[in-house]
Amino acid sequence: MWGRKTPHPLIVPLNAEVHVETPEEIAERQRQELMARKGDQFCSARSCKEETGLACEYLDRRDRPCPTAWCSEHRHVVNGHVYCPNHAGYVEGTESEFGAHVHPDVENRVPALVNWVTRELDADVLSMFEPLIPVYGDIMVIDPIRFVLFGVERTRTWERSWKMCSHIGVDLRVALAVEEGRPDTILGKVNSHIIVSTPAPWNDEYQYGTMPASPEEAEAAKNHMRMTLLRGLFDAVQDWAAHEPPAVHPVQQPPMQAQPQGNSSVTLEQGIDVPGAPQAPGPTSQQPGQGEQSA
């Protein structure tokens, strides 16, 4: 026992800097590891011939898995899991009306359509609110893509909304929505009222609508969608602002601050006599039945 050598303890100087990973750094390191990991499946991306794909880990509400696999170049990693491009957007940006993340059916591509449309129009919609926010004194709130049951018919709908909120509630709400029963139509709403609708242009992510014959035709269809939705929403927002002017709050005068006698900088307030304050000029009023007293 006396001859056993004990290992020397690790001695760290007191002035040495020890880096402790933050939760964000740990998540980023894990993401990089999953992005670089090589699998043994063919990549599902178009024209990709890589056989290093990892399976998409998405499970829908019926526990059915996504049948695709993706190489390191085309896969997405969200919260430590590998997903295809479509389902990565579902998990990262969708939410139900009760605040919980929802998992649409594997074959349901409506959330991908809503995600693509809202990315295309996000900056333009925000520009509608910019001149109104300082006038109304509200704040801007942007909701994620949510699943809602709309109307008395309980229509299954996916939407994303931009809201102008005050301390008592929502003043103005603009939303872009797509109903599962009409996946080829995009709806524009203002305060839950459908204002405008337009056909969905073709996109490789969701594959609704008619495939264009050329890139120029595809760009023209996308511009038509953008201009139709923005024109209808802009007119509705302007009409709302004309009929809902901002509330005018009376400006409260600051209370009078009493000063020592003889100080000419005393702040005067009508109807209050302060000793030592100079008298405000103005006509003198007499009570009925009273006259000036003679010496």
Secondary structure as UniProt FT lines:
FT   TURN            2..3
FT   TURN            14..15
FT   HELIX           23..36
FT   TURN            46..47
FT   STRAND          53..55
FT   TURN            61..62
FT   STRAND          69..70
FT   TURN            72..74
FT   STRAND          76..78
FT   TURN            79..80
FT   STRAND          81..83
FT   HELIX           85..93
FT   STRAND          94..96
FT   TURN            97..98
FT   TURN            106..107
FT   HELIX           110..129
FT   TURN            130..132
FT   HELIX           133..136
FT   STRAND          139..142
FT   STRAND          145..150
FT   TURN            151..154
FT   STRAND          155..166
FT   TURN            167..168
FT   STRAND          169..179
FT   TURN            180..181
FT   STRAND          182..190
FT   TURN            191..192
FT   STRAND          193..199
FT   TURN            204..206
FT   HELIX           215..243
FT   TURN            261..262
FT   TURN            264..265
FT   TURN            270..271
FT   TURN            275..276
FT   TURN            288..289
//
